[in-house]
Amino acid sequence: MNIWIDLGHTPQYNFYKKFIIKLIQNGHFVYVTILNRGRLASIVKYELQDLDNVEISVVGTHKMNKYSAIIEANFLRLFKLFKWIYGKKIDIVFSNGYLPALVSYYKNIRSYTFDDDPQTFDYKPKLKYSTQSSYCIYEVPQGMSLSPKVVVLSVLKEWAYLAPQYFTPSVEVLKFYNVQPKEYIFLREVSVGTVNYADQASGAILVVAHLIPQNMKVLFSLEDKTKRDLYPKEWLLLDEPIEDIHSLIYYSAGLVSSGDSMAREASLLGVPSYYLGVRHNMPANLAAAKLASFHNQTTLSFERWIENFSISESEQYIRQSEIRKSINSKFIDINQYMFDLVIKHDN
């Protein structure tokens, strides 16, 4: 079958990557459309360049500001996707965003959307235009009501590539950065020029920089590299795409992020994580806090959280293993779930 997968930013690629490879290995042809946002296009092209039966196209742009997020990455991209699909025979569509679902709806193509936040503006469009609207939120939070048409899956999106059967950490990657396991902290500062971070102030990591222990090395991922001079010079700036980034997170003593995606990744890896953003009540974040070591300003002060680094290295590994085993017993295999949808359609 010919399958179309649309990618809007790097976390979406991480979510679909194992699934894309599984599809190709099973004889399917995969069309991948990419929004030109940050380093997404270069990462996808680099990692998939040696695979057969895959066609990669960059469709639309996102210049990391609010105007571009609304006009270029949504309205203009919709027309470009209609132009891109013209003349192509596609059997089934997978996406996180609503634009491919809208295109598929008018092209009479079966489409499936996967997300982890039913509170965003595209909740209703995805519900209307996709064949099935699924949310990887583990459970519906108390007080939240969703349409009976919504499929709630017992998993978080990050588990698609961080589950034990898909991810094995490698300590070798640490040599390149001259760091030792559990002796460094991983920091991530995202750009706030997007729809999801429209209500968030910039520089959240900068605000707490003085609280980071002076004796601890820092690996620093900064989305907007033009602001590098605002942060401590001794922090080691990472250059994306980062080879085996999840091993770097796995062996860190902790992770602090102004974006919630990487904070959830760390928590599912059993690493203490602190989210400095504003999406405190997002269902996936609530699930991460319930199942793993995920905190934010409403659950624990940053000053109190940073004290956790006094825990011994051996105790950190024990906690890490216990958290991952517990999560694995509760979550479904989301890659197999999506592949079963393809098999169902093929039959």
C-alpha positions as CSV (number, residue, x, y, z in Angstrom):
1,M,0.0,0.0,0.0
2,N,0.9,3.6,-0.4
3,I,1.0,5.4,3.0
4,W,1.3,9.1,3.6
5,I,2.8,10.3,6.9
6,D,3.0,14.0,7.7
7,L,5.5,15.6,10.1
8,G,5.2,19.0,11.6
9,H,8.1,19.0,14.0
10,T,10.8,16.8,15.4
11,P,8.7,15.1,18.2
12,Q,6.3,13.9,15.5
13,Y,9.1,12.4,13.5
14,N,10.3,10.6,16.6
15,F,6.8,9.3,17.1
16,Y,6.5,7.9,13.6
17,K,10.1,6.8,12.9
18,K,9.9,3.2,14.1
19,F,6.5,2.9,12.3
20,I,7.9,4.2,9.0
21,I,10.8,1.6,9.1
22,K,8.3,-1.2,10.0
23,L,6.1,-0.2,7.0
24,I,9.0,-0.2,4.6
25,Q,10.3,-3.5,5.9
26,N,6.9,-5.0,5.2
27,G,6.8,-3.9,1.6
28,H,4.7,-0.7,1.8
29,F,5.7,2.6,0.1
30,V,5.8,5.6,2.4
31,Y,5.3,9.2,1.4
32,V,6.7,11.6,4.0
33,T,5.8,15.3,4.0
34,I,7.8,17.6,6.2
35,L,7.1,21.1,7.4
36,N,10.2,23.2,7.0
37,R,10.7,24.0,10.7
38,G,14.0,24.3,12.4
39,R,16.3,21.2,11.7
40,L,13.4,18.8,11.1
41,A,13.9,18.5,7.3
42,S,17.7,17.9,7.7
43,I,17.1,15.3,10.5
44,V,14.5,13.3,8.5
45,K,16.5,13.3,5.3
46,Y,19.7,12.3,7.0
47,E,18.1,9.4,8.9
48,L,15.9,8.1,6.1
49,Q,18.2,8.7,3.1
50,D,19.4,5.1,2.8
51,L,15.9,3.5,2.9
52,D,14.1,2.3,-0.2
53,N,10.4,2.8,-0.9
54,V,10.2,6.2,0.8
55,E,9.7,9.6,-0.8
56,I,10.4,12.7,1.2
57,S,8.9,16.1,0.4
58,V,9.2,19.4,2.2
59,V,5.8,21.1,2.1
60,G,5.3,24.5,3.8
61,T,7.4,26.5,6.2
62,H,7.4,27.6,9.8
63,K,9.8,30.5,10.7
64,M,9.4,30.1,14.4
65,N,7.2,33.2,14.9
66,K,3.4,33.5,15.6
67,Y,2.6,34.9,12.2
68,S,4.4,32.1,10.4
69,A,2.8,29.5,12.7
70,I,-0.7,30.7,11.8
71,I,-0.4,31.8,8.1
72,E,2.5,29.9,6.6
73,A,2.4,26.7,8.6
74,N,-1.4,26.4,8.5
75,F,-3.4,28.3,5.8
76,L,-0.7,28.4,3.1
77,R,0.4,24.9,3.8
78,L,-3.1,23.5,3.4
79,F,-3.1,24.7,-0.3
80,K,0.4,23.3,-0.8
81,L,-0.7,19.9,0.5
82,F,-3.6,19.8,-1.9
83,K,-1.1,20.6,-4.7
84,W,1.4,18.0,-3.5
85,I,-1.2,15.2,-3.3
86,Y,-2.5,15.8,-6.8
87,G,-2.0,12.7,-9.0
88,K,-0.8,10.5,-6.2
89,K,-2.4,7.2,-5.3
90,I,-2.5,7.1,-1.5
91,D,-4.3,4.4,0.5
92,I,-4.1,5.6,4.1
93,V,-2.8,8.7,6.0
94,F,-1.2,9.1,9.4
95,S,-0.6,12.5,11.0
96,N,-0.6,14.5,14.2
97,G,-2.0,17.6,12.7
98,Y,-5.4,18.3,11.1
99,L,-4.2,19.5,7.7
100,P,-3.6,16.0,6.2
101,A,-6.9,14.8,7.7
102,L,-8.7,17.7,6.0
103,V,-7.0,16.9,2.7
104,S,-7.8,13.2,3.1
105,Y,-11.4,14.0,3.9
106,Y,-11.9,15.7,0.5
107,K,-9.9,13.1,-1.3
108,N,-11.9,10.3,0.3
109,I,-8.8,8.7,1.8
110,R,-8.8,6.9,5.2
111,S,-6.9,8.9,7.8
112,Y,-5.8,8.5,11.4
113,T,-4.6,11.3,13.7
114,F,-2.6,10.9,16.9
115,D,-2.1,13.6,19.4
116,D,-1.6,14.0,23.2
117,D,-3.5,17.3,23.9
118,P,-7.2,17.5,23.2
119,Q,-7.2,21.1,24.5
120,T,-5.6,22.5,21.4
121,F,-7.5,24.4,18.6
122,D,-7.4,21.5,16.2
123,Y,-9.3,19.1,18.4
124,K,-12.6,19.6,16.6
125,P,-11.1,19.7,13.0
126,K,-9.3,16.4,13.6
127,L,-12.5,14.9,15.1
128,K,-14.5,16.0,12.0
129,Y,-12.1,15.2,9.2
130,S,-10.1,12.1,10.3
131,T,-11.4,8.5,10.1
132,Q,-10.2,8.1,13.7
133,S,-9.0,10.7,16.1
134,S,-6.7,9.1,18.7
135,Y,-5.1,10.6,21.8
136,C,-2.1,9.1,23.5
137,I,-2.8,10.4,27.0
138,Y,-3.0,7.1,29.0
139,E,-6.3,8.2,30.6
140,V,-8.8,11.0,30.5
141,P,-8.0,13.4,33.4
142,Q,-10.6,13.9,36.1
143,G,-12.9,16.8,35.1
144,M,-12.2,16.5,31.4
145,S,-14.9,15.4,28.9
146,L,-14.1,14.1,25.4
147,S,-16.3,13.2,22.5
148,P,-17.3,9.5,22.5
149,K,-15.7,9.4,19.0
150,V,-12.3,10.0,20.4
151,V,-10.1,6.9,21.0
152,V,-8.0,7.2,24.2
153,L,-4.9,5.0,24.1
154,S,-3.1,3.8,27.1
155,V,0.3,5.2,26.1
156,L,2.2,8.5,25.7
157,K,3.5,9.3,22.3
158,E,7.2,9.3,23.4
159,W,6.8,5.5,24.2
160,A,6.8,4.8,20.5
161,Y,10.6,5.2,20.5
162,L,11.5,5.0,24.2
163,A,9.9,1.6,25.1
164,P,12.5,-1.0,26.1
165,Q,11.9,-3.0,22.9
166,Y,12.8,0.0,20.8
167,F,15.4,1.8,22.8
168,T,18.7,0.6,24.4
169,P,20.9,3.4,25.8
170,S,24.5,3.5,24.8
171,V,27.1,5.0,27.2
172,E,29.5,5.4,24.3
173,V,27.9,8.6,23.1
174,L,29.0,10.3,26.4
175,K,32.7,10.2,25.3
176,F,32.1,12.7,22.6
177,Y,30.9,15.3,25.1
178,N,33.5,14.3,27.8
179,V,30.9,13.6,30.5
180,Q,30.3,10.7,32.9
181,P,26.9,9.0,33.6
182,K,24.8,10.9,36.1
183,E,27.4,13.7,36.5
184,Y,25.8,16.2,34.1
185,I,22.4,17.9,33.7
186,F,20.6,18.3,30.3
187,L,18.9,21.6,29.6
188,R,16.5,22.4,26.8
189,E,15.3,25.9,25.8
190,V,12.6,26.0,23.1
191,S,11.5,28.9,21.0
192,V,8.2,30.4,22.1
193,G,7.3,31.6,18.6
194,T,4.8,28.8,18.1
195,V,1.1,28.2,18.6
196,N,1.6,25.8,21.5
197,Y,3.8,28.3,23.4
198,A,1.9,31.5,22.5
199,D,1.2,32.2,26.2
200,Q,4.7,31.4,27.4
201,A,7.5,33.9,28.2
202,S,10.9,33.3,26.6
203,G,14.0,32.5,28.5
204,A,12.6,30.1,31.1
205,I,15.9,28.3,31.4
206,L,17.8,31.6,31.8
207,V,15.7,32.5,34.9
208,V,16.9,29.4,36.8
209,A,20.4,29.3,35.4
210,H,21.9,30.5,38.7
211,L,20.3,27.6,40.6
212,I,22.2,24.9,38.6
213,P,25.0,23.4,40.7
214,Q,28.3,24.9,39.8
215,N,30.1,21.5,40.1
216,M,27.8,19.9,37.5
217,K,28.5,19.9,33.8
218,V,25.7,21.1,31.6
219,L,24.7,19.9,28.1
220,F,22.6,22.7,26.6
221,S,20.1,22.3,23.7
222,L,19.0,25.8,22.5
223,E,16.4,26.0,19.7
224,D,17.2,29.7,18.9
225,K,21.0,29.7,18.5
226,T,21.0,33.5,18.1
227,K,20.5,33.8,21.8
228,R,23.5,31.8,22.9
229,D,25.3,34.7,24.4
230,L,22.6,35.2,27.0
231,Y,23.5,31.9,28.7
232,P,26.5,30.8,30.8
233,K,29.6,30.3,28.6
234,E,30.6,27.1,30.4
235,W,27.4,25.3,29.2
236,L,28.2,23.0,26.3
237,L,26.0,24.0,23.4
238,L,24.7,21.0,21.4
239,D,24.5,21.1,17.7
240,E,21.3,19.5,16.3
241,P,20.8,16.9,15.0
242,I,22.3,15.3,18.1
243,E,23.5,11.7,17.6
244,D,21.7,9.4,20.1
245,I,20.2,12.3,22.1
246,H,18.1,9.9,24.1
247,S,21.1,8.1,25.5
248,L,22.4,11.6,26.5
249,I,19.1,12.1,28.3
250,Y,19.1,8.6,29.8
251,Y,22.5,9.0,31.5
252,S,21.9,12.6,32.7
253,A,21.3,13.3,36.4
254,G,18.2,15.2,35.4
255,L,16.6,17.3,32.6
256,V,15.1,20.8,32.7
257,S,13.1,22.0,29.7
258,S,11.0,24.9,28.8
259,G,9.2,22.6,26.3
260,D,7.1,19.7,27.5
261,S,8.0,17.1,24.8
262,M,11.6,16.6,26.0
263,A,10.6,16.8,29.7
264,R,8.2,13.9,29.1
265,E,10.9,12.0,27.3
266,A,13.2,12.2,30.3
267,S,10.5,11.2,32.7
268,L,9.7,8.1,30.6
269,L,13.4,7.2,30.6
270,G,13.2,7.3,34.4
271,V,15.2,10.5,34.6
272,P,14.0,13.3,37.0
273,S,12.6,16.0,34.8
274,Y,11.4,19.5,35.4
275,Y,9.1,21.4,33.0
276,L,9.4,25.2,33.1
277,G,6.6,25.8,30.6
278,V,2.9,26.8,31.1
279,R,1.1,23.7,29.8
280,H,0.7,22.2,33.3
281,N,-2.8,20.7,32.8
282,M,-2.0,19.1,29.5
283,P,-3.3,15.4,29.8
284,A,0.0,13.9,28.7
285,N,1.9,16.0,31.2
286,L,-0.5,14.9,34.0
287,A,0.1,11.3,33.0
288,A,3.8,11.7,33.1
289,A,3.6,13.2,36.5
290,K,1.5,10.3,37.7
291,L,3.6,7.5,36.2
292,A,7.1,8.9,36.3
293,S,9.4,11.6,37.7
294,F,7.9,14.7,36.0
295,H,7.5,18.0,37.9
296,N,6.6,21.6,37.2
297,Q,6.1,24.8,39.1
298,T,2.6,23.7,40.3
299,T,3.9,20.4,41.8
300,L,7.3,21.3,43.3
301,S,9.5,24.4,43.4
302,F,12.6,24.2,41.2
303,E,14.8,24.9,44.3
304,R,13.4,21.8,46.0
305,W,13.6,19.7,42.9
306,I,17.3,20.5,42.3
307,E,18.0,18.9,45.7
308,N,17.4,15.5,44.2
309,F,20.9,15.6,42.7
310,S,22.3,14.6,46.1
311,I,21.0,11.1,45.5
312,S,23.7,8.5,44.8
313,E,24.3,7.2,41.3
314,S,23.4,3.7,42.2
315,E,20.1,4.8,43.7
316,Q,19.3,6.8,40.6
317,Y,19.7,3.7,38.4
318,I,17.5,1.7,40.7
319,R,14.7,4.3,40.5
320,Q,15.2,4.6,36.8
321,S,14.7,0.8,36.2
322,E,11.7,0.6,38.5
323,I,9.9,3.5,36.7
324,R,10.5,2.1,33.2
325,K,9.4,-1.4,34.2
326,S,6.2,0.0,35.8
327,I,5.4,2.1,32.7
328,N,6.0,-0.8,30.3
329,S,3.5,-2.9,32.2
330,K,0.8,-0.2,31.7
331,F,1.4,1.0,28.1
332,I,0.4,-0.5,24.8
333,D,2.9,-0.9,21.9
334,I,1.7,2.1,19.8
335,N,3.8,1.1,16.8
336,Q,2.1,-2.3,16.6
337,Y,-1.3,-0.6,17.1
338,M,-0.7,1.7,14.1
339,F,0.6,-1.2,12.0
340,D,-2.6,-3.2,12.9
341,L,-4.6,-0.3,11.4
342,V,-2.7,-0.7,8.1
343,I,-3.3,-4.5,8.1
344,K,-7.0,-4.0,8.8
345,H,-7.3,-1.6,5.9
346,D,-5.2,-3.8,3.6
347,N,-7.6,-6.7,4.3
